[in-house]
Each structure stands twice: as structure tokens, then as C-alpha cells.
Amino acid sequence: MISLLDLPVEIVLLIIDSLFSEFAATESSNNDVSIPTQKDLNSLSQTNKWLYEQLETRLYKFNAQYCGQTSLAFGAFKGYDTVVQRSLAVDSSDIMRDLRFPTRDCQIFHSPLCWAVQGGHVSMINTLLQSGADIHGECAHHRCDAQLLGQAARNGHLNMMKDLVRRGLRPEIMWETTFANLINDEPSRKATLRLAAEGGHIPCVDYTLATGEYENLTCKQYMHKIALIVPAVVANGHIECALFLLSRSGILERTGFCNCGGKPARSLASDLPKLAMALEDPHTMEKYGPMLLYLGAATGCSPLVEEMVRLGVHVDTRFRGGNTPLCLAVIEARAPEEVKKLLELGAGINVGNSQNQTPLYLATLLRLKRVMKILLDEGADTEAHGTRSRIAQTPLCLAVADFGVPVSNINYSRRSSRSPSNEIVSLLLENGANPNYADPEFGITPLWLAVRGHSMLRPFSRDDLVRLLLEKGADPKLASRNQSILFWAISHCHYNTIKILLDCGANPNDYACNFDGSKTHHSGKPLSPLAKAMKLKHYEMAELLLDHGADPLASHWKETSMLHATRSMNCSFIEKMIATGLDVNESVMGQTPLHMAVWQGNVEVAELLLRRGANPNLTVGGTSCYSSKSILWWAFYSSYPSSAAMVELLCAYGARELYDTNVYMDGLPRKFVPPVSGYL
């Protein structure tokens, strides 16, 4: 049998030309013919060195003309620099075009740069860039779902990623699909992080996160982005990579991500045996166990919580954010059944967070009545106090302080709505909450907080709350470090609240020398509740205090003087002040109550004072030009319409002269003053 090599050289070359000519006669787009022909030529060239030398140039040209430069794609992917150089020498125009590369019986198209990146050959990047490739351009093929950096991440080529970043590329953190993709029926672009994670390449994931593109994301934003990544990573069997992704979110230090953390939690709980296998290493368990317990508690994934407790994670582990799993479940407004499940697993019902805020305290803060009922039924301590704004508060203090303040539900739209404030307060009182608890540092009680109220609280709501606390045994006589409850109510004009307090036994004369909030004078002597009301000109409140036994003689300040009471021009109040024993002729800097009534032109008040013994012949006194003016003079020259009636009244009660005849004014001689009887 004669072999091909036994033939004369001329015949062999003729056969080669015939093969090329046969293919040239076919259509250029007929891939079914080109691929077998190329295989035949490759087989022929490999028979000996001489044939290879004869066919090499023709083979590259044939590949460029009829086979879509598969040799260029092959060389770039495999890192064969010589193949790439010779392919480009034949035709360099394909450097930016998508090239097919038959792998595993399918045709895959990518640009040469994309093939080089997938192969992980850093040196090949330099060769292609020197030949005109654009590193910032996208893969020419419309079905390529990742940029160059994403292709390197997908294939786990960390050094290639570093080289591309050094050349100016940055990881993509875009969403997996966009609205434009859906409208135009375009394939979705996958983020660099997802491509690295789906391949289970933890170093590439770590490097992607470390490039700085993810540093500006909040925990919630980060969790929102990996919510779709983690399930895919778990489905691919890369459990540890999924755990690494979650650990980089900082969830142990933050809350408020439960809406986007549910999918990762459920995906991990979908195959608990595989998860347990991934956590067999004690170091891995120590690293990721508390995080998984935290994730399960925050998202309400009970199977994940149970598995972590079974594997040895303590159910009351306090995370870096300071919360325990039970506290976290309450903060994230989980369903009452999920809270009860944690209690069944042994969670401490009175174990608080870093601020000593117990689960009951947190449930009260968020007004989760159903959760509160479960906690109270299980024996939660109603007197365990937490700290907020440096003030130690019990749950009752907290409920009263925030009474009527709306709680935003925007982050928990799928959760049950908050309960009304009055129901929360009533529930605590019915379960034994102490209405007379006083903060050890400031002395603040629930009743004081109720009287103070919130700026958004309506007056009738505040009064209902005060009445409820008093009915449950709150003591109105208790005081804070700075003010009595009654004094504070007077300072803030809560008339109805004052009446409720007085009716329930509040002492209108009860004030202490150490009430810093009552000091209104440089001497440091405090004002009484009555003096405070009169100083603020709340005369209706002052009269209410008098009706309940307030003593105006208990204070040594002008606020409770007869002159100050007359400023109210309220006959009922003035009558009650006189009845307590105040001097109707009391003078303050020469001014008497009758002077005040005359100057205001109030005949009714003047008659009341005169009837109670006011002297109509007193003058202001002193050496000023007004010192000699009598009360009658002031009434006579008054511009009030009631001037004539005032004069008649004063004269009827014995007013004698317009001027004090014993006073000389600025050296002038004494003037004759007609008798008062001339005006009658």
C-alpha cells in the first residue's frame, strides 16, 4: 500500500491545492463544511514536519478566511502567544470582533480579550492590547453577560482581576436585571460580585468587596444586593462562600434589614445537612455560627435558629450591636409566634441588650401589644429598666413618655400595626407595673412624664393618661429632682391637669428648697406653686390653687402680694386673696392695690377694695413729680370712660384732696386745693 508520503512532492502539493479549492467553491457561511475541511488539513499537517511547514501559512489564512479566526480565539484562551501572533499577522481586523471557539460540542462566541481573560493569561492581555484591542470596550458578542473583570471573577482568576483593576477597570455593582433589559428583551448583566460568588471563588469575592465600590453601601443596601446572590451561591453548592458574603455585611452590628434578609436565610435553611457539614470545622463554626443565629432571629427563620442552637450557639449570644436574638426579634417586629419559639429554645426573657433594654422594654417602645402579652405571660419583669438618653426607665415610664407619639411602620409594611398608647399603658398596669417608680438620678416618675406629655400629645389625651395613672395608685405628691409634678403643670399651663392633681390630693403648698427648677430669684429662694402661677399671670390657676388650700403667706415674694393679685382685675380671685389675710393697703414701692385699680379704670375692683378697707387717701410717696398726686387726682385726670364714676366712688368712701397738702413740689409754694365736696 502506497502512503501519502511516498508520492512525489508535486502530487502532494496538488492534493493540498485541491482541498483549498474545494472549500473555496462552497459558500463562505457554510460552517458545516469549513470545520471538517479544517480538521482534514490539520490532520494532514501533523503527518510530518515538512507538510506542516508547507501548510502552516495556508492553514492560518484558511482559518481567517473561512473559519472565523478560531485559531485566534484558541490561542487567546490557551495562552499560546505564537498562535495569536501568527493569526493576527494573517488578519488583524478581527481583534475587536466576536470569535467562535468550539468547546464541548457547542459554539461559544467572545472577543479575543474576553477569551484571554477567561483563560486567565495576564501576559496575553499585553499582546492583544498592543495589537489594538480596547480593554474598556465590552465583549462584542451580544450574549456575553459580563464585562472583562466579571469574566475573570467568574473563572476565579484573582491575578487577572488585579491586573484589570490596575488597568482602570472597576467591578460592576449594578442590578442583575434592569427595566431596559426587560423592555428590549436583552440578556441581564450580572454584577462582578455575583459572578465571583456563583463560582465559589472566595478570594475573588473578597477582592471585589475590597476595591472600594461597596464601602459606601449601608448594611441594608448591601443585604438588598446580595439577597439574590446568596440563594444562587447556595444552589451551586458553595455554602462557605455564601457565609463569607453574609459576614461582610456587618449585620451583627445593625438592624432593619429583615425585609431583604429573608431569602438568604431561607436558602441556607433549605439544606441544613449541607450547612451543618460546612460548619463542622470549629473555626468556621466560631466565625459564622453567631451570624447565622442573628440572621435567623432577625428574619424569623425558625429552622435556621433551631439548627444553630442545636450546633452549640448560645441562644442568648449578645452580638456586636449589643442585642440578643430575642431582643433582635422584637426590634425587627417579628410575629409573636416567632418570639415564642425563641422562648421555647431557652432565650432569657429578662436578658437585655447593651443598654439593659429587655425584650419587654423594646416591645413597649415599638407598641407591639401581642408580643408584650406573650412576654408578660412568660414572666417578664415589668420593673426591669433600660437606659434611654441617660435616663433609667421602666417599660411603663417608656410607654407614658411616648404616649400618643406615632411610630413609623414604613420599614415593616408587612407587619401588624402598632397598638394604641392607652392599651399599652393599661396592659402594663394590669400586669403589676409600678406607677410610682422614680428614676434614681433625676427622680422622674410615670406621673411626672404623663403631666409633662409630648409636644404632639393633645391635652385631653394627656388628662386621660394622668387620670388612669392616678386611678392605679400614682402618687401626685412625688417630685422630681428639680420640680414637683404640680409645679411643672403650672409652668406649662395645664389647667385641667392641675385640677385632676389637686382633686387627687396634690399639696398646693408642697415645694422644697432644693427644687432647682423653682428658683426664679438671685437669692435662690424657690417659688411656691401659687407664686409661680401668679408670676406667669395664670390667675385662673392661682384661684384654683386657693380653692384647694394654697397659702399666699407661705412665700415671701411679691408674686403673692395683694398688689400682684390686683393686677388680675378678677374680683373673685382678689376676694379670695383678701380672705386669706393679706393687707388690702399693702404698699409696694408706694403703690397700693387701690392705685392699681384706679390706674386700670376698674370701678368694680376699686369698690371691692374700698369695701374691704382700702384707704383712698394714700399717695404714691417719694420725691418725684408724681409723689404728691393723690388717688383722687389719678382718678380725676384719668382718660378712662369710667373716670367720673371712679371719682364719685372714691369721694363716697372718704377721699379728701387732689393733692397732698404736706408735700412741696420742686420748691413751688403750696397750692390751694378745693374741697372734695365740690365734686359731689
Buried (B, 14 or more C-beta within 10 A) or exposed (E): EEEEEEEEEEEBBEEBEEBBEEBEEEEEEEBEBBBEBBEEBEEBBEBEEEBBEBBEEBBBBBBBBBBBBBBBBBBBBBBBBEBBEBBBEBBEEBBBBBBBBBEEEEEBBBBBBBBBBBBBBBEBBEBBBEBEBEBEEBBBBEEBBBBBBBBBBBBBBBEBBBBBBEEEBBBBBEBBBEEEBEEEEEEEBBBBBBBBBBBBBBEBBBBBBEBEBBEEBEBBBBBBBBBBBBBBBBEBEBBBBBBBBBBBBBBBEBBBBBBBBBBBBBBBBBBBEEBBEBBEEEEBBEBBBBBBBBBBBBBBBBBBBBBBBEBEBBBBBBBBBBBBBBBBBBBBBBBBEBBBBBBEBEBBBBBBBBEEBBBBBBBBBBBBBBBBBBBBEBEBBBEBBBBBEEBBBBBBBBBBBBBBEEBEBEBBEEBBEBBEBBBBBBBBBEBEBBBEBBBEEBBBBBBBBBBBBBEEBEEEBBBBBBBBBBEBEBBBBBBBBBBBBBBBBBBEBBBBBBBBBBEBEBBBBBBEEEBEBBBBEEEEEBBBBBBBBBBBEBBBBBBBBBEBEBBBEBBEBBBBBBBBBBBBBBBEBBBBBBEBEBBBBBBBEBBBBBBBBBBBBBBEBBBBBBEBEBBBBBBBBEEEEBBBBBBBBBBBEBEBEBBBBBBBBBBEBEBBBBBBBEBEBEEEEEEEBEEBEEBE
